[in-house]
Structures are given as C-alpha cells and as structure tokens.
Amino acid sequence: MKQEVLAWLQQWFRNKSRKVEGDLTKLASVDYLSAGYVDSHGTVELIVELEKHFGIVFSIEGYEDPRFLTVGGLAEIVESLRAAQ
C-alpha cells in the first residue's frame, strides 16, 4: 500500500511544483521543503489533501516525526495512520 501513497504524493508534487521534473522515483528521498518543492502554505495544502484523500488525521506527533520532511517518509506516516484507523 505504501506504493499507492507514494504514487499519489509523486503526482501531487508534479502537479503543484514547477521544480519537480523527470524521474519521480528519486523524489522519495528528497527533503521537499529544502528543495523548494513547496513552501509552508503548500505544506498545509498537502496535509489537507492527504487527510481528505486517504481518510486520515495528522496529529502533532506526525508533524514532529523526522520522516515528515521526505516524500518517502511522509508516505510511511500516511500508511501508519491508515493502518491505525
């Protein structure tokens, strides 16, 4: 199931960021904030869309999780939230 979330995230970043180009498989390990793929507003938009699409709710712990900063880590967090519900 992580692949489903990862594919959704890759498509989301491709649609929202002009900086995301080419091979999206490398995107999983990228710190999307440092790379400038989104700003703080874009991060809020991403979380809202993730919650709506996958039927999850992020907690403060999710935002503090170091995995939150990479696309692959974010996919892992989403999967763990889906499994817990």
N, C-alpha and C positions, 0 to 999 in steps of 0.2 A: 503493500500500500504506500510505502514511502515514495515509490516511483511516481505514483499518481500525484502526490502532493508536490514533489519536485518538478514534475512536468507543468503543473499548474503555476508554480512560482516562476519557472523559467519563462513561460508565456506571459505572465503578468509583467515581469521586468522588461521583456522585449516590447510589450505594448506601451509601457509607461516611461521608459528611459531611452533617450536617444543615444546614450553611451553604450548600451548593450547591443553588440553586433556579433556576427559569426557564430562559432561553435558554442552553444549554450552549456555543454557538458562541463566546461571549466567554471561556469558560474556557481556551482555548488560550494566551492571553497572560497569564494570571494567575499570579503567584508564589503557588503553593498553600500554601507554609509560612507566608508573611507574612499571607496571607488567613485563616489558621487552618483551612483545609480538612482538614489532617492535622497531627498532632504527630510527634515523632521516631519513636514506636512505629508510627504509621500509615505513615510513610515506609518503614520496614523492611518492613512488611506489603505495601505497594505493590510494592516491588522484588522481594520473594519471589514474589508473584503474577505480576508481569510476566515474570520469568525462567521460571516454570513454564508460563505460558500461551503465550509466544512462543518458548520453547526457546532462550533466550539466557543469557549470564552477564555481569553487570556487573563491571567492573574498577574500580580506584581512580580511574582517569582519568575514567570515566563519572560518578562522584560529584563530581569536581572541575570537570567541564565546566559553565560558566555556564548552559548550556541546561537543565541538570538541574532548575532551580528553577521552570520553567514547564511546563505541560502540553504545549504545542506543542513546546517544546524537548526534553522527555522523549520525545515521540513520534519526533522526529528521531533521537535517540540510539538508541532501540529499533530503528528502521529501519536505521540504520548497522550495528548489531550483527547484525541478521538478515542483512543483505547480506554481512557478513564471514564468516558461517558456512556 
